[in-house]
Amino acid sequence: MNDIEKLLRKVHPHDKIVLVETLRLLRQGETFGLRIEKVSGSDFYKTRKGNFRFVFHYEDNAIIIDRVRLRDEKTYRGL
């Protein structure tokens, strides 16, 4: 079971809808309306939706999602 599946099991049903919809938008490359920022000192990008933080990178014009986490002080460590 990967980290995203574990997170989906833990969150409230309303948050699950937000999480799945944002993942769908990112995977389809529909980034309009998402505030995307580059993570300083790395090749990764981040966006947020509610309490969720999405970390991803671009590879061959596709978005590869690396992490999805609830916001805390360890969200961007190790990038």
C-alpha positions, -999 to 999 in steps of 0.1 A, spaced: 0 0 0 15 34 -10 14 66 10 -15 81 -9 -37 51 -3 -28 53 35 -37 89 35 -70 83 18 -79 58 45 -72 83 73 -89 115 60 -125 127 64 -148 119 34 -150 156 25 -112 159 25 -110 127 4 -130 144 -24 -107 174 -24 -76 152 -24 -88 129 -52 -99 159 -74 -66 177 -70 -47 145 -78 -68 141 -109 -61 177 -120 -23 172 -115 -22 139 -133 -41 154 -163 -18 184 -163 -47 208 -156 -28 232 -134 -50 263 -140 -62 276 -106 -36 257 -87 -9 279 -71 23 261 -81 56 272 -66 91 258 -70 106 243 -38 137 263 -32 170 244 -37 155 215 -56 139 205 -89 105 199 -72 73 219 -73 46 222 -47 10 232 -45 -15 231 -17 -52 225 -14 -67 229 21 -44 211 46 -28 189 19 5 196 3 14 181 -31 50 177 -41 58 168 -77 83 172 -106 81 174 -143 94 146 -164 90 145 -202 62 171 -201 43 150 -176 38 156 -139 51 130 -115 36 132 -80 62 125 -54 44 132 -21 10 140 -8 9 149 29 -10 168 55 6 200 63 32 198 91 67 209 98 82 178 81 63 182 48 92 194 27 121 177 45 144 154 24 137 170 -9 
